[in-house]
């Protein structure tokens, strides 16, 4: 088996192995008779170390205990939507797969929502210190048209007035999913303080080219994890798989490092600086026949109204089948009018309503006259400010400009309801985040799949396949290779270029006009043996060369013929490569040999024997067995 096919087989094993890994027992569950679903019992997560913040939203927790809903107004918003009046509750999801497993839920849509909670202790970004780890679950029960599910890590000081939390509240990091339109993103925004001037600016992590929409549209719970290390390295994971990663000093936009050289903001353009490359020609005069009063278009006086034009009909008419909605309020919505539709009477006609002559370009139109442009002799070029060293330039360190975190908040606008947040964790331990995920997200995912199978939703082959590809998008590429590569191989085998039949030695040595001679089979067998065992030494005996008077001439002729024979002796590979050119070579060699024979001096006594010997040599040369070149 060729190595390429072995590699392809290994890829196929990887694909179906990954598929089988996540779906063991699924078919068994769908084939067996469905039993009544019994929700699993919620088990409180056990933490090995104390985090900065963790909330799994126990049943006893209520809004206002730990999470404070905002009473602020959103700046620069219309009065009717400026308030953060979106409702929050702590409760169970619509489909209960784990009893008493609650979360923080967005209740209504088309509202601004804001809610925040204080950390148990503030997190400070220390150079060469421990990493920041933020992890939480989010579920869009109704999908998402336009809105977010991201969290904000609020800067120190914001915890003092959580009821006034709004979009302008300072934050250090914003992280989480956001979607509006056909595609979405997982935000990662840092706010960094410039130590030279104290300004705080946003820096966005570079996003993957296409994240897709499965995190919003599949109605499932997804786990979002952010890790930011003191080296500046960050990584974003979704469902415990890396989505993208980078470094604060290299992979944010704009660059965290300010430019060293900038344009001098104090430099002003001189008043006498003329940067006009062209100016109006003041010597130009408008031609006397230039008529500016002519319109650009005029009515076509030659046009006539089509015979099927219906002047008594309107192009649009009220929809006769439209009905006033039952909830229509004239005071709120105005007087109801049926929508307009195209007039059926106008279908297939040239037009309806009042007929008017069409307009055509006016041949007398010239437009407003303007002076032509000429080169400006006073032009000095485009003015630019002088460059100076940037007084705000600094060399950043990853954690140097990140403000300490003292609270966590959710501030968003959404066009979907029932967005559920759960198991929100802030820590400095990646191991603790993995422990929490194993005790919460992993169990939730398992129980959600069991619940779906019990309802007849998502069980079986197609559910398993879609889940596998959703969690491992790279399998799409692998599967495509598994399909395309065998197809290419089959096409090459079935429709590839066919090699021509091998040319035998006998065929190669025979001219187009030669007939097969009796000893061809014997010569071919000897040639094949010679190709295997080595060159064949052959001796040509000529019984007619016994005449003494013509021996010298025949010797010269035989020498030329022998040289010609050695020149055409080939191996099978050489014969195949030479192709049809061999026939041309034979004819040219024979002509040279005959010319040599004619030029050889001969006495009158042996002229006849000389001619006979030459003809004999010509016949013998064609019947010679091929000699393998050394």
C-alpha positions in Angstrom: 0.0 0.0 0.0 1.4 3.4 -1.0 2.2 5.9 1.8 -0.3 8.4 0.6 -3.2 5.9 0.9 -1.9 4.9 4.4 -2.0 8.5 5.4 -5.6 8.8 4.0 -6.6 5.8 6.0 -5.2 7.3 9.2 -7.2 10.5 8.6 -10.4 8.6 8.1 -9.7 6.6 11.3 -9.2 10.0 13.1 -12.5 11.4 11.8 -14.6 8.5 12.7 -12.7 7.9 16.0 -13.5 11.5 17.0 -17.1 11.0 16.0 -17.4 7.7 18.0 -15.7 9.2 21.0 -18.5 11.6 21.7 -21.4 9.4 20.7 -20.9 6.1 22.4 -24.2 4.6 23.3 -26.3 7.2 21.4 -27.7 4.7 18.9 -28.5 2.4 21.8 -30.5 5.1 23.5 -32.5 5.8 20.4 -33.2 2.2 19.6 -34.4 1.3 23.0 -37.9 2.3 24.2 -37.8 5.9 25.6 -38.4 6.2 29.3 -39.7 9.1 31.3 -37.0 11.7 31.9 -35.9 12.2 35.5 -33.8 15.3 36.0 -30.4 14.8 37.7 -29.9 16.2 41.2 -27.8 19.4 41.4 -24.6 19.0 43.3 -22.9 22.1 44.7 -19.5 22.6 43.2 -16.6 21.9 45.5 -13.7 24.4 45.2 -10.1 23.4 46.1 -9.0 27.1 46.6 -10.9 30.3 47.3 -11.5 32.4 44.1 -11.9 36.1 43.8 -15.6 35.5 42.7 -17.8 32.5 42.1 -21.6 32.4 41.8 -23.5 29.3 40.8 -26.8 31.0 41.7 -28.3 28.8 44.4 -32.0 28.6 44.7 -32.0 30.9 47.8 -30.3 33.8 46.0 -32.4 36.7 44.8 -31.8 39.8 42.8 -30.6 42.5 45.2 -28.7 40.1 47.5 -25.5 39.9 45.6 -26.4 41.2 42.1 -27.6 44.8 42.0 -29.8 45.9 39.1 -28.9 49.3 37.7 -31.2 52.3 38.0 -29.1 54.5 35.7 -29.9 55.9 32.3 -28.0 55.3 29.2 -26.3 58.4 27.8 -27.0 59.6 24.3 -30.1 57.4 23.9 -33.7 58.3 23.2 -35.7 59.1 26.3 -38.1 56.1 25.9 -35.2 53.6 25.8 -32.6 55.4 27.9 -33.4 53.6 31.1 -31.8 50.3 32.1 -35.3 48.8 32.7 -34.6 45.3 31.5 -35.7 42.7 34.0 -33.5 40.1 35.7 -34.4 37.0 37.6 -32.6 34.1 39.2 -34.3 30.9 38.1 -34.4 27.7 36.2 -34.1 27.2 32.4 -37.1 26.4 30.3 -35.9 22.8 29.9 -34.9 21.4 33.3 -32.3 18.7 33.0 -30.8 19.2 36.4 -33.1 19.9 39.3 -32.5 23.2 41.3 -29.8 24.3 38.8 -30.5 28.0 38.5 -28.9 30.9 36.6 -29.1 34.7 36.1 -31.8 35.3 33.4 -32.5 38.2 31.0 -36.3 38.2 30.9 -37.4 40.7 28.2 -36.1 41.9 24.8 -35.6 45.3 23.2 -34.5 46.7 26.5 -31.2 47.9 28.0 -30.1 45.6 30.8 -27.4 46.3 33.4 -26.6 44.4 36.6 -23.4 44.1 38.7 -21.9 42.3 41.7 -18.9 43.1 43.9 -15.9 40.7 43.9 -15.1 38.9 47.2 -11.6 40.6 46.9 -10.1 42.8 44.3 -7.8 41.4 41.6 -4.6 43.3 41.0 -2.5 42.8 37.9 1.0 42.2 39.2 4.0 41.9 36.9 5.3 38.4 36.9 2.3 37.5 39.0 -0.5 35.0 38.6 -2.8 35.0 35.6 -6.4 36.3 35.4 -9.0 33.7 34.6 -12.6 34.6 33.8 -15.0 31.8 33.1 -18.8 31.6 32.8 -21.7 29.8 30.9 -24.1 31.5 28.6 -27.2 30.2 26.9 -29.4 31.9 24.3 -32.6 29.9 24.8 -34.4 31.7 21.9 -31.3 32.2 19.8 -30.0 35.7 19.1 -30.9 38.2 16.4 -28.9 41.2 17.7 -27.4 41.5 21.1 -24.6 40.4 23.4 -23.8 38.0 26.2 -20.5 39.5 27.4 -19.3 40.4 30.9 -17.3 43.5 32.1 -14.7 43.3 34.7 -15.2 46.7 36.4 -12.3 48.8 37.5 -11.6 49.5 41.1 -13.9 52.1 42.6 -17.0 51.1 40.6 -18.1 48.7 43.4 -19.0 51.8 45.5 -22.1 52.6 43.3 -23.3 49.4 41.5 -26.9 50.8 41.2 -25.5 53.5 38.9 -23.7 51.0 36.7 -24.0 51.9 33.0 -22.2 51.9 29.7 -19.8 54.7 30.8 -18.7 52.9 34.0 -15.0 52.3 33.8 -14.0 48.7 33.1 -10.7 46.9 32.6 -11.7 44.0 30.4 -14.8 43.2 28.4 -15.2 39.5 27.4 -17.9 37.4 25.8 -20.1 36.7 22.8 -21.8 39.3 20.7 -23.9 39.0 17.5 -25.8 41.3 15.2 -26.4 40.1 11.7 -25.2 37.0 9.9 -22.0 36.6 12.0 -20.8 37.1 15.5 -17.7 37.5 17.6 -16.3 36.8 21.0 -15.2 40.2 22.3 -11.9 40.7 24.1 -11.3 44.3 24.9 -8.6 45.7 27.2 -8.6 49.2 28.7 -5.0 50.3 29.3 -3.7 53.5 31.0 -0.9 55.5 29.5 1.5 56.3 32.3 2.8 59.4 30.5 -0.5 61.3 30.3 -3.0 59.1 32.3 -5.3 58.6 29.3 -7.3 55.3 29.1 -7.9 53.7 25.7 -9.5 50.6 24.4 -7.5 47.9 22.7 -9.3 45.1 20.8 -7.9 41.6 20.5 -7.8 40.4 16.8 -10.7 38.1 16.0 -10.7 35.0 13.9 -11.9 35.4 10.3 -15.1 33.6 10.8 -16.5 32.4 14.1 -19.9 31.4 12.7 -23.2 31.6 14.6 -23.5 28.2 16.3 -22.8 29.7 19.8 -25.9 31.8 19.4 -28.3 29.8 17.3 -28.1 26.2 18.6 -29.9 27.2 21.9 -27.3 25.3 23.9 -25.2 26.3 26.9 -21.6 27.2 26.0 -18.7 27.7 28.3 -16.5 30.8 27.8 -13.0 31.0 29.3 -10.5 33.8 29.2 -6.9 33.4 30.5 -4.6 36.5 30.6 -1.0 35.9 31.8 1.5 38.4 33.1 3.6 37.8 30.0 0.9 39.4 28.0 -0.3 36.1 26.4 -4.0 35.6 26.3 -6.2 32.8 25.2 -10.0 32.6 24.6 -11.7 29.2 24.9 -15.2 28.1 24.1 -16.4 24.8 25.4 -12.9 24.1 26.7 -11.4 24.4 23.2 -9.1 27.2 22.1 -10.9 29.7 19.8 -8.1 32.3 19.5 -5.0 33.5 21.3 -2.4 36.3 21.1 -0.3 38.7 23.1 -1.2 42.2 24.5 2.0 43.7 23.1 1.5 42.3 19.6 -2.0 41.3 18.7 -4.3 44.1 19.7 -5.7 47.0 17.7 -4.5 49.7 17.9 -1.0 48.9 19.0 -0.4 49.1 22.7 2.9 50.9 22.0 2.4 54.5 20.9 4.5 55.7 17.9 7.8 57.3 18.7 7.4 60.1 16.1 4.3 62.1 15.5 3.2 65.3 13.7 3.7 68.4 15.8 0.2 69.5 16.9 1.5 73.0 17.5 2.9 73.4 14.0 0.6 75.6 11.9 0.6 76.2 8.1 1.9 79.7 7.2 -0.7 82.1 5.9 1.2 82.7 2.6 1.5 79.0 1.9 -0.3 78.3 -1.4 -1.1 74.5 -1.7 -3.3 74.9 -4.8 -1.8 73.0 -7.7 -4.2 74.6 -10.2 -6.1 77.8 -10.3 -8.8 79.4 -12.5 -7.6 81.0 -15.7 -8.5 84.7 -15.0 -7.8 85.6 -18.7 -10.5 83.2 -20.0 -13.7 84.7 -21.3 -17.1 83.0 -21.8 -17.9 82.5 -25.5 -20.7 84.8 -26.8 -22.8 81.8 -28.0 -22.7 80.0 -24.6 -26.3 79.8 -23.5 -26.6 78.9 -19.8 -30.4 79.1 -19.9 -30.9 75.9 -21.8 -32.2 73.0 -19.6 -30.4 69.7 -19.5 -33.5 67.8 -20.7 -36.5 68.7 -22.7 -39.9 67.0 -23.4 -40.0 64.7 -26.4 -42.5 66.4 -28.7 -42.6 63.5 -31.0 -43.8 61.1 -28.4 -47.4 59.9 -28.4 -49.5 58.2 -25.8 -49.6 54.4 -26.2 -53.0 53.1 -27.3 -53.3 50.8 -24.2 -52.5 53.4 -21.7 -55.2 53.6 -18.9 -55.4 57.1 -17.6 -58.5 56.3 -15.5 -56.6 53.7 -13.5 -54.0 54.3 -10.7 -50.8 52.4 -10.5 -51.3 51.6 -6.8 -54.6 50.8 -5.1 -55.5 49.9 -1.4 -55.3 46.2 -0.7 -59.0 45.1 -0.7 -58.1 42.0 1.4 -56.3 43.9 4.1 -57.9 44.1 7.6 -57.3 46.4 10.4 -55.3 44.7 13.2 -57.2 43.9 16.3 -54.6 45.7 18.5 -54.5 48.9 16.4 -54.7 52.0 18.6 -55.6 55.2 16.6 -54.2 57.3 19.5 -50.9 55.5 19.5 -50.6 54.3 15.9 -52.5 56.9 14.0 -55.4 56.4 11.6 -55.3 53.0 10.1 -55.0 52.8 6.3 -54.8 49.6 4.2 -51.5 49.0 2.5 -51.1 49.8 -1.2 -50.6 47.1 -3.8 -50.1 47.1 -7.6 -53.2 47.6 -9.6 -54.1 44.3 -11.4 -55.8 46.3 -14.2 -52.4 47.7 -15.1 -50.7 44.3 -15.6 -49.6 43.9 -19.2 -50.4 47.5 -20.1 -48.0 50.3 -21.0 -49.0 52.3 -18.0 -51.7 53.8 -15.8 -52.6 57.3 -14.5 -51.9 60.6 -16.2 -49.7 60.2 -19.3 -46.8 62.6 -19.6 -44.3 63.1 -22.5 -41.0 61.6 -21.6 -37.9 63.8 -21.4 -34.9 63.5 -23.7 -31.4 65.1 -23.6 -31.4 68.7 -24.8 -29.0 69.1 -27.7 -28.6 72.8 -26.9 -27.6 72.3 -23.3 -24.1 73.5 -22.3 -24.5 74.1 -18.6 -22.9 76.8 -16.5 -19.7 78.1 -17.9 -16.6 77.9 -15.7 -13.1 79.2 -16.2 -10.6 76.5 -17.2 -7.9 75.5 -14.8 -4.2 76.4 -15.3 -1.1 75.5 -13.3 -0.5 77.7 -10.2 2.9 79.3 -10.4 2.8 80.1 -6.7 2.2 76.4 -5.8 4.5 75.3 -2.9 3.3 71.8 -2.5 1.1 70.0 0.0 1.9 71.3 3.5 2.5 68.9 6.3 3.3 69.5 9.9 6.9 68.9 11.2 7.5 65.6 13.0 8.6 65.6 16.6 9.3 62.9 19.2 6.0 61.7 20.7 5.9 63.0 24.3 3.3 60.3 25.1 5.4 57.4 23.9 6.2 54.7 26.4 7.2 51.0 26.3 4.3 49.1 27.9 4.5 46.1 30.1 1.5 43.7 29.8 0.0 44.2 33.3 1.5 47.7 33.9 -1.5 49.7 32.7 -4.4 47.4 33.6 -6.5 48.8 36.5 -7.3 46.5 39.4 -10.7 44.8 39.2 -13.3 45.1 42.0 -16.6 44.2 40.5 -18.2 42.2 37.6 -21.1 43.5 35.5 -23.4 42.6 32.6 -24.5 45.6 30.5 -26.1 44.8 27.1 -28.9 45.5 24.7 -30.7 42.5 23.2 -33.4 41.6 20.8 -33.9 38.2 22.3 -35.2 37.2 25.7 -34.2 34.4 28.1 -30.4 34.7 28.0 -29.1 32.7 30.9 -25.7 33.3 32.7 -24.4 30.8 35.2 -21.3 29.6 37.1 -19.5 32.9 36.8 -15.9 32.5 38.1 -13.0 35.0 38.6 -9.8 33.3 39.7 -6.0 33.2 39.2 -5.9 29.4 38.8 -6.4 27.7 35.5 -6.7 24.4 37.4 -9.6 25.7 39.5 -11.4 26.8 36.3 -11.0 23.3 34.9 -12.3 21.8 38.2 -15.4 24.0 38.1 -16.0 23.2 34.4 -15.8 19.5 35.2 -18.4 19.8 38.0 -20.8 22.2 36.1 -20.5 22.5 32.4 -19.5 18.9 31.7 -22.4 17.5 33.7 -24.9 20.1 32.2 -23.8 19.1 28.7 -24.3 15.4 29.5 -27.7 15.9 31.1 -28.9 18.2 28.3 -28.1 15.5 25.7 -29.9 12.9 27.8 -32.9 15.2 28.0 -32.9 15.8 24.3 -32.8 12.1 23.6 -35.7 11.5 25.9 -37.8 14.0 24.0 -36.8 12.5 20.6 -34.8 15.6 19.8 -31.1 15.4 18.9 -30.8 11.7 19.4 -29.3 9.4 16.8 -26.8 9.7 14.0 -27.5 13.3 12.8 -27.5 14.8 16.2 -24.2 13.1 17.0 -22.7 14.2 13.7 -23.8 17.8 14.1 -22.5 18.0 17.7 -19.1 16.5 16.7 -18.6 19.0 13.9 -19.8 21.9 16.0 -17.2 21.1 18.7 -14.5 20.2 16.2 -14.9 22.6 13.1 -11.5 21.3 11.7 -13.2 18.0 11.0 -15.0 19.6 8.1 -11.7 20.1 6.3 -10.5 16.6 7.2 -13.7 15.0 6.0 -13.4 17.0 2.7 -9.9 15.6 2.2 -11.2 12.1 2.8 -13.8 12.6 0.1 -11.7 14.6 -2.4 -8.4 12.7 -2.3 -10.0 9.2 -3.1 -11.9 10.9 -5.9 -8.8 12.3 -7.4 -7.1 8.9 -7.1 -10.0 7.1 -8.8 -10.1 9.7 -11.6 -6.4 9.3 -12.2 -6.7 5.5 -12.4 -9.7 5.4 -14.6 -9.3 8.4 -16.8 -5.6 9.1 -16.6 -3.2 9.1 -19.7 -2.6 5.6 -21.0 0.9 4.6 -21.9 1.6 3.5 -25.4 2.3 -0.1 -26.2 6.1 -1.0 -25.9 8.0 -1.2 -29.2 9.7 -4.5 -29.7 13.2 -4.8 -31.1 11.9 -6.4 -34.3 9.4 -3.6 -34.9 12.1 -1.0 -34.3 14.6 -2.5 -36.7 12.1 -3.0 -39.5 11.5 -0.3 -42.0 8.0 0.6 -43.1 8.6 -1.2 -46.5 10.4 -4.3 -45.0 8.6 -7.6 -44.7 9.2 -9.9 -41.8 12.1 -12.3 -42.3 12.1 -15.9 -41.1 14.8 -15.4 -38.4 13.1 -12.4 -36.7 11.8 -14.5 -33.7 15.2 -16.0 -33.2 16.9 -12.6 -33.4 14.4 -11.2 -30.9 15.0 -13.9 -28.4 18.7 -13.4 -28.6 18.3 -9.7 -28.2 16.2 -10.1 -25.1 18.8 -12.5 -23.7 21.5 -10.0 -24.5 19.7 -7.2 -22.7 19.6 -9.4 -19.6 23.0 -11.0 -19.6 25.1 -8.3 -21.3 26.1 -7.3 -24.8 26.0 -10.0 -27.5 29.1 -10.4 -29.6 28.1 -11.4 -33.1 30.1 -12.6 -36.0 28.9 -12.0 -39.5 30.1 -14.6 -42.0 29.9 -13.8 -45.6 30.5 -16.9 -47.8 30.6 -14.9 -50.9 33.7 -12.9 -49.8 36.1 -15.5 -51.0 37.2 -13.7 -54.2 40.6 -12.3 -53.7 40.5 -9.5 -56.1 37.5 -7.8 -54.4 38.4 -8.6 -50.8 39.9 -5.1 -50.2 36.9 -3.3 -51.5 34.5 -5.5 -49.7 36.5 -5.0 -46.5 36.0 -1.3 -46.8 32.3 -1.8 -47.5 31.9 -4.2 -44.6 33.7 -1.8 -42.3 31.3 0.9 -43.2 28.3 -1.4 -42.8 29.6 -2.7 -39.5 30.0 0.8 -38.3 26.4 1.4 -39.3 25.3 -1.8 -37.6 27.0 -0.7 -34.3 25.3 2.7 -34.6 21.8 1.2 -34.8 22.3 -1.4 -32.1 20.1 -0.3 -29.2 18.7 -1.6 -26.0 14.9 -1.8 -25.7 14.7 1.4 -23.7 16.7 3.3 -26.4 14.5 1.9 -29.1 11.4 3.0 -27.3 12.8 6.5 -26.8 13.9 6.9 -30.4 10.4 6.3 -31.8 9.8 7.0 -35.4 13.1 8.9 -35.8 14.9 5.5 -36.2 13.4 4.9 -39.7 14.7 8.3 -40.9 18.1 7.4 -39.5 18.2 4.1 -41.3 17.4 5.7 -44.6 20.1 8.4 -44.1 22.7 5.9 -43.2 22.0 3.7 -46.2 22.3 6.7 -48.5 25.7 7.5 -47.0 26.8 3.9 -47.3 25.8 3.7 -51.0 27.6 7.0 -51.7 30.7 5.6 -50.0 30.5 2.5 -52.1 30.2 4.5 -55.3 33.2 6.6 -54.4 35.5 3.6 -53.7 37.9 3.0 -56.6 37.6 -0.4 -58.3 39.4 -2.0 -61.2 37.6 -3.1 -64.3 38.2 -6.7 -63.4 36.3 -6.6 -60.0 33.6 -4.0 -60.7 30.8 -6.6 -60.9 31.9 -8.4 -57.7 32.1 -5.0 -56.0 28.5 -4.0 -56.8 27.3 -7.4 -55.8 29.1 -7.1 -52.4 27.6 -3.7 -51.8 24.1 -5.0 -52.4 24.8 -8.0 -50.2 26.0 -5.6 -47.4 22.8 -3.6 -47.7 20.7 -6.7 -47.2 22.8 -8.0 -44.3 22.7 -4.6 -42.4 19.0 -4.7 -42.1 19.1 -8.3 -40.8 21.8 -7.6 -38.2 20.9 -8.3 -34.6 20.8 -5.2 -32.4 24.0 -4.5 -30.4 23.6 -3.1 -26.9 25.6 0.2 -26.5 28.4 0.0 -24.0 
